[in-house]
Amino acid sequence: LRDQELVRFFTTIGDSTQLSAVRLNIVLRLNAELAHGCLAVKDDHLVMTNTHLLKDADPDEIEASVSYLAETADYYEKQLFGVDVH
């Protein structure tokens, strides 16, 4: 895959600096339950990201990926931060 072009989508869930080490550990464990994508820290933000091979990223797949990221990230934002800001 190193010679393949990738496209990565991500959405912000919240400020990762507001999470304790225990909560960040829980977030890492949640990754094992995700059907697609992953939870990660990007700069000071907890994000949800999904990566596709560019050559296979057709409009329907992109729409499904973005929709999944938005819905799942909103769920985790409410669970972890108690709000839906992003």
Residue pairs with C-beta under 8 A, 6 or more apart in sequence:
1 53
4 53
4 54
4 55
5 53
5 54
5 55
6 51
6 52
6 53
6 54
7 51
7 52
7 53
7 54
7 57
7 62
8 49
8 50
8 51
8 52
9 49
9 50
9 51
9 52
9 62
9 65
9 66
9 69
10 40
10 42
10 47
10 48
10 49
10 50
10 69
11 47
11 48
11 49
11 69
11 70
11 73
11 86
12 45
12 46
12 47
12 73
12 86
13 39
13 45
13 46
13 47
13 48
13 73
13 76
13 77
13 80
13 81
13 86
14 45
14 46
14 77
14 80
14 81
14 85
14 86
15 44
15 45
15 46
15 81
16 24
16 41
16 44
16 45
16 46
17 44
18 81
19 27
19 46
19 80
23 80
24 41
27 39
27 46
27 76
27 80
28 39
30 39
30 76
31 38
31 39
34 72
35 68
36 50
36 65
36 68
37 48
37 49
37 50
37 51
37 65
37 68
37 69
37 72
38 48
38 49
38 50
39 46
39 47
39 48
39 76
40 46
40 47
40 48
40 49
41 47
42 49
46 76
46 80
47 73
48 69
48 72
48 73
48 76
49 69
50 65
50 68
50 69
52 61
52 62
52 65
73 86
74 84
74 86
77 83
77 84
77 85
77 86
78 84
